């Protein structure tokens, strides 16, 4: 391997490592922040909905009474509907609040939320040849 090949190889390796580091940093599930419209009521309802879904899943495929399975299904369905309704209401209320805040302060929460969505946006692809200067 010539000196030029070795240099190109190490430069390419560094570029790939840097790209990997940039693409994976902060992407773990624990580091994700809650949406701006999330609240404690939604969190509690989501827990109830998850518990109802698990209970319903346990009744499927077993020798259970049909009545018990239907009851678990109805409980899950109702809790899921209630969760969706809470989310819809919260989103609507927060959207109205963001719009009114935007009229008062253009650099407020509405701006921050929009910019946060553009944080990892890359407008075009760059080839390795462009980075290496070939």
VENMO-V826400 format. One record per backbone hydrogen bond with DSSP energy under -0.5 kcal/mol. NH is the residue of the N-H (numbers start at 1). CO is the residue of the C=O. Records with the same first field share a line. If there is no record, write none. Layout:
# VENMO-V826400
NH=CO, CO
This chain:
# VENMO-V826400
6=2
7=3
8=4
9=5
10=6
11=7
12=8
13=9
14=10
15=11
16=12
17=13
18=14
19=15
20=16
21=17
22=18
23=19
24=20
25=21
27=24
31=28
32=29
38=35
43=39
44=40
45=41
46=42
47=43
48=44
49=45
50=46
51=47
52=48
53=49
54=50
55=51
56=52
57=53
58=54
59=55, 56
60=56
62=59
64=62
69=65
70=66
71=67
72=68
73=69
74=70
75=71
76=72
77=73
78=74
79=75
80=76
81=77
82=78
83=79
84=80
85=81
86=82
87=83
88=84
89=85
90=86
91=87
92=88
93=89
94=90
95=91
96=92
97=93
98=94
99=95
100=96
101=97
102=98
103=99
104=100
105=101
108=105
112=108
113=109
114=110
115=111
116=112
117=113
118=114, 115
119=115, 116
121=118
131=127
132=128
133=129
134=129
